[in-house]
Amino acid sequence: MSLRKQFRTFDRAIYLTKQSDEYKEARKKEHSILQDIAKKYKENGYPIIKHFRQGSFATDTAIKKLDGDFDVDRAIVIKKDDAPENPVDCKKAIYDVLENRGFINHKIKTPCVTADYASLKLHIDYAVYQLDDLDDFSIGLGKEYSKPENKIWEYSQSKEFIDWINSSENCTGFSDLTNEEKLQFKRLVRFVKRWRDYKIPQSHKEYVYSIGLTIMLKESFHSVIDENGVEDDLKSLILTIEYILDHKSYFTILGQDQYNVNVRIPFAPKIDVFRKHGKTHGTVLRNSLKSLVDKLMEASKEEVLRKQCIILQTVFGDDFEVPDDPKPSNESHGYEKVVS
């Protein structure tokens, strides 16, 4: 048994895909809702020409939530020539469909329409885009009661951003990532998201956005895979988070032991992910990341596998398994040392 095996088992326990059994009912529901939206849009004179997933399903970094919720981000695309001048009209059409489909907490937000399904733990965000003849996307912005100048179609590189997360580009200055290194990066994203869900205080967790964590990890990723193809996810996670804290400028000092967090999307419209909440939650996020790397270092220095896993379980929760205490022997004294 090895720590590598323990990390792989942990990843399988938290990994969520579109084909996961847990997601089966939510997938059916989401497909049915999309059909209703397509019908509504066609009736309104701006038929859907394509749609695609955004968020963690698009980047293969989705995890099973501790509360059982499913988050779905869907982009809906219409032709620019068909699109109404006011993008909020398109959002209202989605709002009406969701209202008729048993959703609650449905809202028209600036970048999307969001809602929760009443009888299923399903949270959906729909963003609307128009596509011009040059294949450029513009996202529909604005709320129902926004000023007219804020109800606009704005150039967006959402597809390019998804492609960047999925790409082989290594943003820390090393050579492009191999397929094995890309897989390690995405495991790290899933690990950190589970850490966020398990360890960040409830009052802050909602504002430690997955997109912000993913960007930080992508721009700071340090792969650790030896010449035999054996990965060391623990060391990779330590090096990556240390780089986030020590070599990037995501955190800026506001005052004594107080920090703002600023993580900018590297594609248009290049907004700061934490622009509304960075000053409120930056200190908690930075301190939590520092505590995380300290615990990871503690685990890395431990020679006994079971003791390593006990430490890591305090970081990631019960899905990180702790092996049974082996039967005592004269040589092991009841413990199993780490095997690489």
Salt bridges, closest charged atoms under 4 A:
ASP11 OD1 - ARG190 NE 2.80
GLU22 OE2 - LYS64 NZ 2.97
GLU25 OE2 - LYS28 NZ 3.97
GLU30 OE1 - ARG53 NH2 3.44
GLU30 OE2 - ARG74 NE 2.90
ASP36 OD2 - ARG101 NH1 2.67
ASP71 OD2 - LYS65 NZ 2.65
GLU99 OE2 - HIS106 NE2 3.73
ASP116 OD1 - HIS123 ND1 2.62
ASP125 OD1 - HIS123 NE2 3.18
ASP197 OD1 - ARG196 NE 2.49
GLU231 OE2 - ARG4 NE 3.16
GLU231 OE2 - ARG8 NH2 2.87
GLU231 OE2 - ARG187 NH2 3.82
ASP233 OD2 - ARG187 NE 2.79
ASP294 OD1 - LYS290 NZ 3.06
GLU298 OE1 - LYS295 NZ 3.48
GLU303 OE1 - LYS337 NZ 3.78
ASP319 OD2 - ARG194 NH1 2.65
